[in-house]
Amino acid sequence: MRSDRRLRVLVIDENSTARSVIARRLSHLGYDVALAENGFAALGLLVTRPFDIVLIDMGVTLLSAVATMDKIRESGLSPHACFVTIAGRLERPLAVEALESGAADHIAKPLDFDLLDARLRHLCAKAERMDALSRHNAELDARIARRAVELGETREALHELQADRARLVSSIQALNDEIARLNGRA
């Protein structure tokens, strides 16, 4: 996990009191927190910087939480962000909907900030490991592509050498035939 910077969290919640409480608690836990009252405001913030975590209240109404996740993904503004949704304990169908729509996790209200902190750090560490694996896979793909080109070039050289050999064998055979013919006349 990155230790050289604070993890960036975007909190999307229409309730200004909830936003400020979450921001204050997460800031005390070492996060860099930005706040948005709806999905549209969140997209505006994403233009200025990417976030590691997008924490969305499932109760947002102007643009639903699922639609907000979709819009953020479509924008490409924060491609590696982990989405975590929050909702009341009795709103289980919302949790299922969020997870089915691609949220990495769902936390029930009232929030246990120690649990939230552990889950957010775990998700970011996992995302960073996945990014490292993706980078490593890309490096391997590039090495394979280079090797494939080298192999193609080596095959071409081999075919040229085989053609040269065939020409030499043919020339040697022609010379042997000429020598045999000349020896037969002598």
C-alpha positions, 0 to 999 in steps of 0.5 A: 500500500502507498505510504507516501501519501494519504488515501483520497476519499470522495464522499457523496451524500445529500445529508450535509451533517452526515457528510461533515461527520464522515469527513471529520472522522476520515480526516482524523484517520488520515484520509484526504477527504472531498465532499459532494452533495450529489453525483453531478457535483462528484463528477465536477470534483473528479475533473480536478483530481482522481480519488482512491475511494468513492464513498456513496450513500445509497439514498442519494436521489438527484442521481442515484448511487448506481447511476453515479458509479456508472457515470464515474466509470464512464467518465474515466476520470478516476479509473482505479477508484474503489466504490463503497456504498453506505445505507441503513441496516434495514436497507439490505436490497440497496446493499445487494443492488450496489454490490451487483452494480460493481461496488467493492463493498457496502457498509451499514449505518450507523458507521463503525469508523474503525471497521470502515477504515480497515475496509477502505485500507484493505480495498486500496491495498488490494486495488494497488496489488491489482494495479501492480499485477496489471502493470507486470502483465503489461510488461510481460505482454511487451516482452512477449511481443518483442520476442515474437518479433525477434522470432519472426526475424530469426525465422526469416533469417533461417529461411534465407539461410536455407534458401542459400544452402539449397542454392549452394547444394545445387551449385555443388551438385552442378559442379560435381556433374560438370567434373564427372562429365569432364572426367568422362571425356578425359 
